[in-house]
């Protein structure tokens, strides 16, 4: 597998090895890769968040316990989607969990902060019910904002061999 590298005088050929295959420090990361990693994460977050809101609303909970449940479930589903992909590559569960935690913790945290921040600050959004169009409009805007903010975070992490770069080692 021959790869083309530019040579700048003092570079040693032995420095070029597997770093590009694994997206380690300095490897270029496309916005597409970062967006896919973010979307993957966002899907899990959105499932968890909606489920949390539906359950909280159905049980007649207040805003705070409902939001806490939504965030917990968002992390759970965010990790679960990554775990599924890593486990499919034949990795043992302990390694897969470690990879998922390493890949998604910052990503989900940024996403949830943005998402819930928008919902919490939007007038009336916290009190909007699932049947209220405002609920869905604000949720879509919040998830959109979370996606826009989290994509550069993921791009930066993947570029340093962290986050979803770790996951992509198992996708062959």
OpenMM code with the backbone's topology and positions (N, CA, C; nanometers):
from openmm import Vec3, app, unit

residues = "UNK UNK UNK UNK UNK UNK UNK UNK UNK UNK UNK UNK UNK UNK UNK UNK UNK UNK UNK UNK UNK UNK UNK UNK UNK UNK UNK UNK UNK UNK UNK UNK UNK UNK UNK UNK UNK UNK UNK UNK UNK UNK UNK UNK UNK UNK UNK UNK UNK UNK UNK UNK UNK UNK UNK UNK UNK UNK UNK UNK UNK UNK UNK UNK UNK UNK UNK UNK UNK UNK UNK UNK UNK UNK UNK UNK UNK UNK UNK UNK UNK UNK UNK UNK UNK UNK UNK UNK UNK UNK UNK UNK UNK UNK UNK UNK UNK UNK UNK UNK UNK UNK UNK UNK UNK UNK UNK UNK UNK UNK UNK UNK UNK UNK UNK UNK UNK UNK UNK UNK UNK UNK UNK UNK UNK UNK UNK UNK UNK UNK UNK UNK UNK UNK UNK UNK UNK UNK UNK UNK UNK UNK UNK UNK UNK UNK UNK UNK UNK UNK UNK UNK UNK UNK UNK UNK UNK UNK UNK UNK UNK UNK UNK UNK UNK UNK UNK UNK UNK UNK UNK UNK".split()
positions = [
    Vec3(0.0836, -0.1172, 0.0000),
    Vec3(0.0000, 0.0000, 0.0000),
    Vec3(0.0885, 0.1241, 0.0000),
    Vec3(0.1198, 0.1738, -0.1154),
    Vec3(0.2099, 0.2883, -0.1292),
    Vec3(0.1337, 0.4185, -0.1078),
    Vec3(0.1839, 0.5041, -0.0201),
    Vec3(0.1202, 0.6335, 0.0006),
    Vec3(0.2168, 0.7432, -0.0399),
    Vec3(0.1627, 0.8502, -0.0991),
    Vec3(0.2449, 0.9610, -0.1422),
    Vec3(0.2661, 1.0568, -0.0256),
    Vec3(0.3900, 1.0922, 0.0033),
    Vec3(0.4215, 1.1880, 0.1087),
    Vec3(0.5139, 1.2945, 0.0507),
    Vec3(0.4929, 1.4183, 0.0914),
    Vec3(0.5844, 1.5241, 0.0506),
    Vec3(0.7061, 1.5182, 0.1411),
    Vec3(0.8222, 1.5339, 0.0838),
    Vec3(0.9443, 1.5314, 0.1647),
    Vec3(0.9982, 1.6718, 0.1793),
    Vec3(1.0283, 1.7103, 0.3033),
    Vec3(1.0795, 1.8441, 0.3314),
    Vec3(1.2201, 1.8342, 0.3896),
    Vec3(1.3120, 1.7884, 0.3159),
    Vec3(1.4527, 1.7891, 0.3572),
    Vec3(1.4866, 1.6892, 0.4655),
    Vec3(1.4662, 1.7266, 0.5922),
    Vec3(1.5166, 1.6480, 0.7046),
    Vec3(1.4237, 1.5370, 0.7512),
    Vec3(1.3249, 1.5040, 0.6724),
    Vec3(1.2287, 1.4031, 0.7155),
    Vec3(1.2850, 1.2623, 0.6989),
    Vec3(1.2591, 1.1779, 0.7955),
    Vec3(1.3076, 1.0400, 0.7872),
    Vec3(1.1939, 0.9489, 0.7431),
    Vec3(1.2197, 0.8611, 0.6467),
    Vec3(1.1121, 0.7753, 0.5968),
    Vec3(1.0499, 0.6875, 0.7051),
    Vec3(1.1273, 0.6502, 0.8083),
    Vec3(1.0711, 0.5613, 0.9092),
    Vec3(0.9638, 0.6300, 0.9949),
    Vec3(0.9539, 0.7612, 0.9826),
    Vec3(0.8477, 0.8314, 1.0552),
    Vec3(0.7112, 0.8027, 0.9933),
    Vec3(0.7097, 0.7611, 0.8689),
    Vec3(0.5828, 0.7334, 0.8018),
    Vec3(0.5489, 0.5875, 0.8182),
    Vec3(0.4439, 0.5645, 0.8929),
    Vec3(0.4047, 0.4248, 0.9093),
    Vec3(0.2556, 0.4174, 0.9138),
    Vec3(0.2076, 0.3839, 1.0322),
    Vec3(0.0639, 0.3605, 1.0466),
    Vec3(-0.0131, 0.4844, 1.0877),
    Vec3(0.0583, 0.5994, 1.1034),
    Vec3(-0.0144, 0.7128, 1.1596),
    Vec3(-0.1316, 0.7563, 1.0734),
    Vec3(-0.1222, 0.7443, 0.9424),
    Vec3(-0.2327, 0.7889, 0.8580),
    Vec3(-0.3490, 0.6904, 0.8603),
    Vec3(-0.3188, 0.5639, 0.8789),
    Vec3(-0.4241, 0.4624, 0.8823),
    Vec3(-0.5143, 0.4822, 1.0040),
    Vec3(-0.4566, 0.5324, 1.1136),
    Vec3(-0.5334, 0.5439, 1.2372),
    Vec3(-0.5740, 0.6866, 1.2701),
    Vec3(-0.5440, 0.7817, 1.1840),
    Vec3(-0.5819, 0.9197, 1.2084),
    Vec3(-0.5125, 0.9760, 1.3305),
    Vec3(-0.3865, 0.9405, 1.3510),
    Vec3(-0.3136, 0.9895, 1.4676),
    Vec3(-0.2767, 1.1358, 1.4481),
    Vec3(-0.2083, 1.1907, 1.5453),
    Vec3(-0.1761, 1.3332, 1.5457),
    Vec3(-0.1232, 1.3807, 1.4104),
    Vec3(-0.1814, 1.4879, 1.3637),
    Vec3(-0.1327, 1.5486, 1.2405),
    Vec3(-0.1980, 1.4970, 1.1139),
    Vec3(-0.2685, 1.3848, 1.1211),
    Vec3(-0.3334, 1.3314, 1.0010),
    Vec3(-0.4532, 1.4199, 0.9655),
    Vec3(-0.4687, 1.4519, 0.8377),
    Vec3(-0.5807, 1.5380, 0.8007),
    Vec3(-0.7152, 1.4661, 0.8184),
    Vec3(-0.8115, 1.5377, 0.8703),
    Vec3(-0.9442, 1.4805, 0.8922),
    Vec3(-1.0438, 1.5636, 0.8121),
    Vec3(-1.1236, 1.4977, 0.7321),
    Vec3(-1.2206, 1.5725, 0.6520),
    Vec3(-1.3393, 1.6112, 0.7380),
    Vec3(-1.4066, 1.7189, 0.6963),
    Vec3(-1.5286, 1.7611, 0.7665),
    Vec3(-1.6349, 1.6526, 0.7539),
    Vec3(-1.6323, 1.5788, 0.6434),
    Vec3(-1.7282, 1.4699, 0.6226),
    Vec3(-1.7146, 1.3629, 0.7290),
    Vec3(-1.5899, 1.3257, 0.7584),
    Vec3(-1.5626, 1.2246, 0.8619),
    Vec3(-1.6113, 1.2753, 0.9967),
    Vec3(-1.5787, 1.4002, 1.0271),
    Vec3(-1.6197, 1.4600, 1.1544),
    Vec3(-1.7719, 1.4682, 1.1632),
    Vec3(-1.8348, 1.5055, 1.0515),
    Vec3(-1.9813, 1.5180, 1.0495),
    Vec3(-2.0476, 1.3820, 1.0688),
    Vec3(-1.9899, 1.2771, 1.0056),
    Vec3(-2.0461, 1.1420, 1.0209),
    Vec3(-2.0354, 1.0951, 1.1653),
    Vec3(-1.9195, 1.1200, 1.2270),
    Vec3(-1.9000, 1.0817, 1.3674),
    Vec3(-1.9993, 1.1568, 1.4557),
    Vec3(-2.0206, 1.2846, 1.4245),
    Vec3(-2.1117, 1.3673, 1.5029),
    Vec3(-2.2562, 1.3219, 1.4849),
    Vec3(-2.2912, 1.2909, 1.3618),
    Vec3(-2.4271, 1.2474, 1.3303),
    Vec3(-2.4588, 1.1159, 1.4021),
    Vec3(-2.3605, 1.0275, 1.4041),
    Vec3(-2.3700, 0.8983, 1.4704),
    Vec3(-2.4023, 0.9212, 1.6175),
    Vec3(-2.3279, 1.0139, 1.6768),
    Vec3(-2.3433, 1.0488, 1.8164),
    Vec3(-2.4781, 1.1163, 1.8400),
    Vec3(-2.5133, 1.2072, 1.7491),
    Vec3(-2.6375, 1.2833, 1.7600),
    Vec3(-2.7589, 1.1911, 1.7543),
    Vec3(-2.7505, 1.0862, 1.6725),
    Vec3(-2.8608, 0.9905, 1.6602),
    Vec3(-2.8882, 0.9270, 1.7959),
    Vec3(-2.7831, 0.8791, 1.8598),
    Vec3(-2.7971, 0.8190, 1.9930),
    Vec3(-2.8509, 0.9178, 2.0940),
    Vec3(-2.7971, 1.0408, 2.0890),
    Vec3(-2.8414, 1.1449, 2.1819),
    Vec3(-2.9882, 1.1775, 2.1612),
    Vec3(-3.0289, 1.1915, 2.0349),
    Vec3(-3.1670, 1.2281, 2.0035),
    Vec3(-3.2641, 1.1192, 2.0492),
    Vec3(-3.2273, 0.9914, 2.0253),
    Vec3(-3.3127, 0.8788, 2.0684),
    Vec3(-3.3295, 0.8843, 2.2202),
    Vec3(-3.2171, 0.8959, 2.2899),
    Vec3(-3.2192, 0.8978, 2.4365),
    Vec3(-3.2973, 1.0158, 2.4910),
    Vec3(-3.2743, 1.1305, 2.4299),
    Vec3(-3.3387, 1.2515, 2.4772),
    Vec3(-3.4908, 1.2469, 2.4586),
    Vec3(-3.5330, 1.2039, 2.3409),
    Vec3(-3.6766, 1.1929, 2.3139),
    Vec3(-3.7424, 1.0927, 2.4078),
    Vec3(-3.6744, 0.9783, 2.4236),
    Vec3(-3.7269, 0.8746, 2.5113),
    Vec3(-3.7404, 0.9277, 2.6539),
    Vec3(-3.6371, 0.9994, 2.6989),
    Vec3(-3.6388, 1.0585, 2.8329),
    Vec3(-3.7545, 1.1551, 2.8493),
    Vec3(-3.7762, 1.2389, 2.7464),
    Vec3(-3.8846, 1.3369, 2.7527),
    Vec3(-4.0214, 1.2686, 2.7492),
    Vec3(-4.0331, 1.1656, 2.6658),
    Vec3(-4.1597, 1.0916, 2.6563),
    Vec3(-4.1903, 1.0230, 2.7902),
    Vec3(-4.0898, 0.9544, 2.8469),
    Vec3(-4.1093, 0.8834, 2.9742),
    Vec3(-4.1406, 0.9829, 3.0865),
    Vec3(-4.0589, 1.0905, 3.0937),
    Vec3(-4.0791, 1.1923, 3.1972),
    Vec3(-4.2170, 1.2553, 3.1889),
    Vec3(-4.2599, 1.2853, 3.0655),
    Vec3(-4.3920, 1.3462, 3.0439),
    Vec3(-4.5022, 1.2465, 3.0812),
    Vec3(-4.4863, 1.1218, 3.0378),
    Vec3(-4.5871, 1.0178, 3.0648),
    Vec3(-4.6032, 0.9948, 3.2151),
    Vec3(-4.4926, 1.0061, 3.2893),
    Vec3(-4.4976, 0.9839, 3.4342),
    Vec3(-4.5357, 1.1109, 3.5097),
    Vec3(-4.5541, 1.2199, 3.4337),
    Vec3(-4.5940, 1.3457, 3.4968),
    Vec3(-4.4824, 1.4109, 3.5775),
    Vec3(-4.3568, 1.3830, 3.5422),
    Vec3(-4.2430, 1.4414, 3.6131),
    Vec3(-4.2292, 1.5886, 3.5776),
    Vec3(-4.1579, 1.6611, 3.6624),
    Vec3(-4.1274, 1.8022, 3.6352),
    Vec3(-4.0143, 1.8131, 3.5339),
    Vec3(-3.9775, 1.9379, 3.5015),
    Vec3(-3.8728, 1.9622, 3.4011),
    Vec3(-3.7362, 1.9055, 3.4387),
    Vec3(-3.6957, 1.9268, 3.5636),
    Vec3(-3.5602, 1.8870, 3.6035),
    Vec3(-3.5414, 1.7348, 3.5995),
    Vec3(-3.6276, 1.6553, 3.6665),
    Vec3(-3.6068, 1.5095, 3.6573),
    Vec3(-3.6198, 1.4571, 3.5144),
    Vec3(-3.7089, 1.5182, 3.4351),
    Vec3(-3.7264, 1.4758, 3.2961),
    Vec3(-3.5979, 1.5030, 3.2176),
    Vec3(-3.5384, 1.6220, 3.2386),
    Vec3(-3.4161, 1.6582, 3.1678),
    Vec3(-3.3002, 1.5672, 3.2100),
    Vec3(-3.2924, 1.5375, 3.3399),
    Vec3(-3.1870, 1.4485, 3.3897),
    Vec3(-3.2009, 1.3106, 3.3241),
    Vec3(-3.3232, 1.2580, 3.3212),
    Vec3(-3.3475, 1.1278, 3.2574),
    Vec3(-3.3095, 1.1336, 3.1088),
    Vec3(-3.3489, 1.2422, 3.0414),
    Vec3(-3.3189, 1.2583, 2.8988),
    Vec3(-3.1674, 1.2589, 2.8750),
    Vec3(-3.0920, 1.3273, 2.9619),
    Vec3(-2.9458, 1.3344, 2.9464),
    Vec3(-2.8823, 1.1974, 2.9719),
    Vec3(-2.9294, 1.1294, 3.0778),
    Vec3(-2.8770, 0.9955, 3.1092),
    Vec3(-2.9009, 0.9006, 2.9912),
    Vec3(-3.0229, 0.9037, 2.9370),
    Vec3(-3.0555, 0.8167, 2.8237),
    Vec3(-2.9800, 0.8577, 2.6974),
    Vec3(-2.9557, 0.9875, 2.6805),
    Vec3(-2.8794, 1.0353, 2.5644),
    Vec3(-2.7374, 0.9777, 2.5686),
    Vec3(-2.6759, 0.9800, 2.6871),
    Vec3(-2.5422, 0.9198, 2.7017),
    Vec3(-2.5498, 0.7701, 2.6755),
    Vec3(-2.6500, 0.7044, 2.7331),
    Vec3(-2.6641, 0.5596, 2.7166),
    Vec3(-2.6752, 0.5204, 2.5696),
    Vec3(-2.7653, 0.5866, 2.4958),
    Vec3(-2.7840, 0.5510, 2.3555),
    Vec3(-2.6663, 0.5961, 2.2688),
    Vec3(-2.6066, 0.7081, 2.3043),
    Vec3(-2.4872, 0.7550, 2.2327),
    Vec3(-2.3769, 0.6497, 2.2411),
    Vec3(-2.3531, 0.6011, 2.3637),
    Vec3(-2.2525, 0.4958, 2.3836),
    Vec3(-2.2955, 0.3655, 2.3167),
    Vec3(-2.4249, 0.3333, 2.3286),
    Vec3(-2.4750, 0.2054, 2.2763),
    Vec3(-2.4516, 0.1932, 2.1256),
    Vec3(-2.4737, 0.3018, 2.0513),
    Vec3(-2.4537, 0.2965, 1.9057),
    Vec3(-2.3064, 0.2739, 1.8715),
    Vec3(-2.2182, 0.3403, 1.9462),
    Vec3(-2.0741, 0.3210, 1.9234),
    Vec3(-2.0335, 0.1796, 1.9617),
    Vec3(-2.0832, 0.1338, 2.0762),
    Vec3(-2.0534, -0.0019, 2.1236),
    Vec3(-2.0917, -0.1059, 2.0198),
    Vec3(-2.2105, -0.0875, 1.9620),
    Vec3(-2.2592, -0.1829, 1.8628),
    Vec3(-2.1600, -0.1950, 1.7467),
    Vec3(-2.1127, -0.0809, 1.6989),
    Vec3(-2.0178, -0.0806, 1.5875),
    Vec3(-1.8849, -0.1447, 1.6234),
    Vec3(-1.8365, -0.1137, 1.7442),
    Vec3(-1.7066, -0.1674, 1.7869),
    Vec3(-1.7166, -0.3175, 1.8152),
    Vec3(-1.8246, -0.3587, 1.8799),
    Vec3(-1.8441, -0.5018, 1.9087),
    Vec3(-1.8581, -0.5828, 1.7796),
    Vec3(-1.9177, -0.5217, 1.6784),
    Vec3(-1.9338, -0.5890, 1.5489),
    Vec3(-1.7977, -0.6211, 1.4866),
    Vec3(-1.6952, -0.5453, 1.5271),
    Vec3(-1.5602, -0.5692, 1.4746),
    Vec3(-1.4904, -0.6831, 1.5494),
    Vec3(-1.5618, -0.7429, 1.6452),
    Vec3(-1.5069, -0.8587, 1.7158),
    Vec3(-1.4186, -0.8238, 1.8338),
    Vec3(-1.4386, -0.7060, 1.8906),
    Vec3(-1.3600, -0.6634, 2.0067),
    Vec3(-1.4317, -0.7127, 2.1328),
    Vec3(-1.3551, -0.7464, 2.2385),
    Vec3(-1.4218, -0.7913, 2.3608),
    Vec3(-1.4928, -0.6737, 2.4281),
    Vec3(-1.5907, -0.7039, 2.5102),
    Vec3(-1.6789, -0.6033, 2.5682),
    Vec3(-1.6043, -0.4967, 2.6486),
    Vec3(-1.5058, -0.5391, 2.7283),
    Vec3(-1.4329, -0.4412, 2.8111),
    Vec3(-1.3612, -0.3383, 2.7248),
    Vec3(-1.2941, -0.3866, 2.6188),
    Vec3(-1.2236, -0.2966, 2.5267),
    Vec3(-1.3245, -0.2069, 2.4555),
    Vec3(-1.4347, -0.2661, 2.4123),
    Vec3(-1.5383, -0.1911, 2.3402),
    Vec3(-1.5944, -0.0789, 2.4268),
    Vec3(-1.6189, -0.1086, 2.5544),
    Vec3(-1.6716, -0.0064, 2.6457),
    Vec3(-1.5694, 0.1049, 2.6633),
    Vec3(-1.4420, 0.0667, 2.6792),
    Vec3(-1.3362, 0.1668, 2.6939),
    Vec3(-1.3291, 0.2567, 2.5707),
    Vec3(-1.3379, 0.1954, 2.4521),
    Vec3(-1.3333, 0.2703, 2.3261),
    Vec3(-1.4524, 0.3658, 2.3162),
    Vec3(-1.5716, 0.3152, 2.3488),
    Vec3(-1.6928, 0.3977, 2.3416),
    Vec3(-1.6843, 0.5158, 2.4383),
    Vec3(-1.6380, 0.4904, 2.5599),
    Vec3(-1.6259, 0.5979, 2.6591),
    Vec3(-1.5253, 0.7021, 2.6127),
    Vec3(-1.4128, 0.6547, 2.5596),
    Vec3(-1.3091, 0.7464, 2.5119),
    Vec3(-1.3570, 0.8267, 2.3919),
    Vec3(-1.4297, 0.7603, 2.3034),
    Vec3(-1.4712, 0.8251, 2.1790),
    Vec3(-1.5836, 0.9252, 2.1999),
    Vec3(-1.6768, 0.8931, 2.2872),
    Vec3(-1.8012, 0.9694, 2.2897),
    Vec3(-1.8244, 1.0622, 2.4077),
    Vec3(-1.7484, 1.0473, 2.5154),
    Vec3(-1.7796, 1.1253, 2.6354),
    Vec3(-1.7803, 1.2757, 2.6086),
    Vec3(-1.6723, 1.3291, 2.5514),
    Vec3(-1.6655, 1.4729, 2.5248),
    Vec3(-1.7709, 1.5137, 2.4220),
    Vec3(-1.7821, 1.4333, 2.3186),
    Vec3(-1.8768, 1.4605, 2.2116),
    Vec3(-2.0196, 1.4701, 2.2647),
    Vec3(-2.0619, 1.3717, 2.3437),
    Vec3(-2.1979, 1.3707, 2.3980),
    Vec3(-2.2152, 1.4854, 2.4981),
    Vec3(-2.1120, 1.5086, 2.5791),
    Vec3(-2.1208, 1.6154, 2.6796),
    Vec3(-2.1421, 1.7511, 2.6128),
    Vec3(-2.0643, 1.7805, 2.5084),
    Vec3(-2.0779, 1.9076, 2.4356),
    Vec3(-2.2176, 1.9154, 2.3738),
    Vec3(-2.2589, 1.8044, 2.3132),
    Vec3(-2.3873, 1.7983, 2.2462),
    Vec3(-2.5023, 1.8221, 2.3441),
    Vec3(-2.4983, 1.7554, 2.4579),
    Vec3(-2.6052, 1.7679, 2.5568),
    Vec3(-2.6086, 1.9080, 2.6180),
    Vec3(-2.4915, 1.9639, 2.6391),
    Vec3(-2.4813, 2.0991, 2.6943),
    Vec3(-2.5480, 2.1986, 2.5994),
    Vec3(-2.5164, 2.1864, 2.4713),
    Vec3(-2.5735, 2.2753, 2.3696),
    Vec3(-2.7241, 2.2536, 2.3589),
    Vec3(-2.7603, 2.1286, 2.3404),
    Vec3(-2.8982, 2.0906, 2.3172),
    Vec3(-2.9877, 2.1363, 2.4324),
    Vec3(-2.9494, 2.0969, 2.5540),
    Vec3(-3.0308, 2.1316, 2.6707),
    Vec3(-3.0217, 2.2795, 2.7038),
    Vec3(-2.9082, 2.3405, 2.6717),
    Vec3(-2.8926, 2.4844, 2.6917),
    Vec3(-2.9934, 2.5606, 2.6080),
    Vec3(-3.0066, 2.5232, 2.4814),
    Vec3(-3.1031, 2.5889, 2.3920),
    Vec3(-3.2449, 2.5692, 2.4446),
    Vec3(-3.2777, 2.4445, 2.4819),
    Vec3(-3.4132, 2.4138, 2.5310),
    Vec3(-3.4417, 2.4895, 2.6617),
    Vec3(-3.3431, 2.4923, 2.7523),
    Vec3(-3.3618, 2.5580, 2.8819),
    Vec3(-3.3772, 2.7094, 2.8666),
    Vec3(-3.3035, 2.7686, 2.7719),
    Vec3(-3.3064, 2.9142, 2.7563),
    Vec3(-3.4187, 2.9643, 2.6661),
    Vec3(-3.4746, 2.8747, 2.5848),
    Vec3(-3.5803, 2.9154, 2.4921),
    Vec3(-3.7096, 2.9414, 2.5701),
    Vec3(-3.7664, 3.0607, 2.5576),
    Vec3(-3.8880, 3.0910, 2.6352),
    Vec3(-4.0018, 2.9929, 2.6054),
    Vec3(-4.0507, 2.9297, 2.7102),
    Vec3(-4.1650, 2.8391, 2.6956),
    Vec3(-4.1307, 2.6979, 2.6502),
    Vec3(-4.0067, 2.6745, 2.6052),
    Vec3(-3.9716, 2.5424, 2.5512),
    Vec3(-3.9762, 2.4329, 2.6581),
    Vec3(-3.9348, 2.4677, 2.7796),
    Vec3(-3.9332, 2.3683, 2.8875),
    Vec3(-4.0747, 2.3222, 2.9232),
    Vec3(-4.1705, 2.4087, 2.8990),
    Vec3(-4.3080, 2.3749, 2.9358),
    Vec3(-4.3901, 2.3242, 2.8175),
    Vec3(-4.3285, 2.3232, 2.6995),
    Vec3(-4.3995, 2.2752, 2.5803),
    Vec3(-4.4170, 2.1242, 2.5891),
    Vec3(-4.5341, 2.0759, 2.5507),
    Vec3(-4.5599, 1.9321, 2.5553),
    Vec3(-4.5284, 1.8690, 2.4204),
    Vec3(-4.5228, 1.7360, 2.4186),
    Vec3(-4.4881, 1.6633, 2.2959),
    Vec3(-4.5867, 1.6919, 2.1829),
    Vec3(-4.7087, 1.7308, 2.2182),
    Vec3(-4.8096, 1.7588, 2.1156),
    Vec3(-4.7984, 1.9034, 2.0644),
    Vec3(-4.7131, 1.9815, 2.1307),
    Vec3(-4.6959, 2.1219, 2.0963),
    Vec3(-4.5887, 2.1359, 1.9879),
    Vec3(-4.6215, 2.2011, 1.8742),
    Vec3(-4.5202, 2.2173, 1.7676),
    Vec3(-4.3937, 2.2878, 1.8170),
    Vec3(-4.4086, 2.3779, 1.9153),
    Vec3(-4.2923, 2.4498, 1.9701),
    Vec3(-4.1882, 2.3513, 2.0229),
    Vec3(-4.2359, 2.2449, 2.0881),
    Vec3(-4.1455, 2.1430, 2.1436),
    Vec3(-4.0545, 2.0871, 2.0334),
    Vec3(-4.1152, 2.0487, 1.9208),
    Vec3(-4.0409, 1.9858, 1.8117),
    Vec3(-3.9522, 2.0862, 1.7384),
    Vec3(-4.0013, 2.2106, 1.7241),
    Vec3(-3.9222, 2.3150, 1.6567),
    Vec3(-3.7962, 2.3448, 1.7373),
    Vec3(-3.8142, 2.3654, 1.8684),
    Vec3(-3.7003, 2.3963, 1.9545),
    Vec3(-3.6041, 2.2780, 1.9612),
    Vec3(-3.6598, 2.1558, 1.9690),
    Vec3(-3.5743, 2.0374, 1.9734),
    Vec3(-3.4903, 2.0275, 1.8458),
    Vec3(-3.5523, 2.0524, 1.7300),
    Vec3(-3.4798, 2.0468, 1.6025),
    Vec3(-3.3699, 2.1532, 1.5984),
    Vec3(-3.4017, 2.2750, 1.6444),
    Vec3(-3.3019, 2.3833, 1.6470),
    Vec3(-3.1892, 2.3470, 1.7438),
    Vec3(-3.2269, 2.2938, 1.8610),
    Vec3(-3.1288, 2.2570, 1.9637),
    Vec3(-3.0349, 2.1480, 1.9132),
    Vec3(-3.0925, 2.0460, 1.8482),
    Vec3(-3.0095, 1.9367, 1.7941),
    Vec3(-2.9215, 1.9886, 1.6802),
    Vec3(-2.9768, 2.0784, 1.5997),
    Vec3(-2.8992, 2.1395, 1.4904),
    Vec3(-2.7813, 2.2184, 1.5444),
    Vec3(-2.8077, 2.2990, 1.6483),
    Vec3(-2.7015, 2.3789, 1.7110),
    Vec3(-2.5964, 2.2864, 1.7718),
    Vec3(-2.6419, 2.1790, 1.8369),
    Vec3(-2.5501, 2.0826, 1.8986),
    Vec3(-2.4615, 2.0188, 1.7918),
    Vec3(-2.5211, 1.9870, 1.6761),
    Vec3(-2.4463, 1.9257, 1.5655),
    Vec3(-2.3385, 2.0211, 1.5151),
    Vec3(-2.3767, 2.1481, 1.4947),
    Vec3(-2.2840, 2.2489, 1.4421),
    Vec3(-2.1671, 2.2716, 1.5376),
    Vec3(-2.1944, 2.2740, 1.6669),
    Vec3(-2.0892, 2.2977, 1.7663),
    Vec3(-2.0023, 2.1731, 1.7870),
    Vec3(-2.0645, 2.0553, 1.7848),
    Vec3(-1.9911, 1.9318, 1.8166),
    Vec3(-1.9055, 1.8827, 1.7005),
    Vec3(-1.9438, 1.9110, 1.5759),
    Vec3(-1.8656, 1.8650, 1.4602),
    Vec3(-1.7199, 1.9128, 1.4661),
    Vec3(-1.6929, 2.0430, 1.4902),
    Vec3(-1.5512, 2.0844, 1.5006),
    Vec3(-1.4780, 2.0191, 1.6176),
    Vec3(-1.5499, 1.9927, 1.7268),
    Vec3(-1.4891, 1.9250, 1.8425),
    Vec3(-1.4442, 1.7848, 1.7993),
    Vec3(-1.5335, 1.7135, 1.7293),
    Vec3(-1.4993, 1.5794, 1.6814),
    Vec3(-1.3866, 1.5841, 1.5792),
    Vec3(-1.3897, 1.6844, 1.4911),
    Vec3(-1.2843, 1.6975, 1.3883),
    Vec3(-1.1488, 1.7144, 1.4569),
    Vec3(-1.1470, 1.7998, 1.5588),
    Vec3(-1.0248, 1.8267, 1.6339),
    Vec3(-0.9756, 1.6999, 1.7045),
    Vec3(-1.0701, 1.6269, 1.7678),
    Vec3(-1.0322, 1.5048, 1.8404),
    Vec3(-0.9826, 1.3951, 1.7466),
    Vec3(-1.0543, 1.3756, 1.6347),
    Vec3(-1.0146, 1.2715, 1.5393),
    Vec3(-0.8767, 1.3058, 1.4829),
    Vec3(-0.8532, 1.4339, 1.4572),
    Vec3(-0.7239, 1.4793, 1.4039),
    Vec3(-0.6090, 1.4502, 1.4986),
    Vec3(-0.6395, 1.4353, 1.6253),
    Vec3(-0.5360, 1.4038, 1.7242),
    Vec3(-0.5375, 1.2566, 1.7626),
    Vec3(-0.6090, 1.1760, 1.6844),
    Vec3(-0.6095, 1.0316, 1.7106),
    Vec3(-0.6984, 0.9932, 1.8268),
    Vec3(-0.7855, 1.0870, 1.8686),
    Vec3(-0.8763, 1.0584, 1.9796),
    Vec3(-1.0182, 1.0475, 1.9277),
    Vec3(-1.1110, 1.0328, 2.0213),
    Vec3(-1.2519, 1.0299, 1.9848),
    Vec3(-1.2812, 0.9195, 1.8861),
    Vec3(-1.3497, 0.9559, 1.7778),
    Vec3(-1.3933, 0.8543, 1.6831),
    Vec3(-1.2799, 0.7964, 1.5989),
    Vec3(-1.1599, 0.8568, 1.6057),
    Vec3(-1.0454, 0.7966, 1.5350),
    Vec3(-1.0209, 0.6577, 1.5950),
    Vec3(-1.0412, 0.6478, 1.7269),
    Vec3(-1.0226, 0.5205, 1.7975),
    Vec3(-1.1252, 0.4190, 1.7457),
    Vec3(-1.2489, 0.4655, 1.7278),
    Vec3(-1.3553, 0.3781, 1.6798),
    Vec3(-1.3263, 0.3302, 1.5371),
    Vec3(-1.2773, 0.4227, 1.4536),
    Vec3(-1.2544, 0.3887, 1.3121),
    Vec3(-1.1449, 0.2857, 1.2927),
    Vec3(-1.0600, 0.2666, 1.3939),
    Vec3(-0.9583, 0.1595, 1.3854),
    Vec3(-1.0274, 0.0231, 1.3753),
    Vec3(-1.1491, 0.0148, 1.4293),
    Vec3(-1.2190, -0.1131, 1.4326),
    Vec3(-1.3145, -0.1320, 1.3164),
    Vec3(-1.3298, -0.0280, 1.2345),
    Vec3(-1.4193, -0.0379, 1.1186),
    Vec3(-1.3387, -0.0718, 0.9944),
    Vec3(-1.3206, -0.1973, 0.9654),
    Vec3(-1.2421, -0.2336, 0.8459),
    Vec3(-1.3271, -0.3072, 0.7472),
] * unit.nanometer
topology = app.Topology()
chain = topology.addChain("A")
for resn in residues:
    res = topology.addResidue(resn, chain)
    for name in ("N", "CA", "C"):
        topology.addAtom(name, app.Element.getBySymbol(name[0]), res)
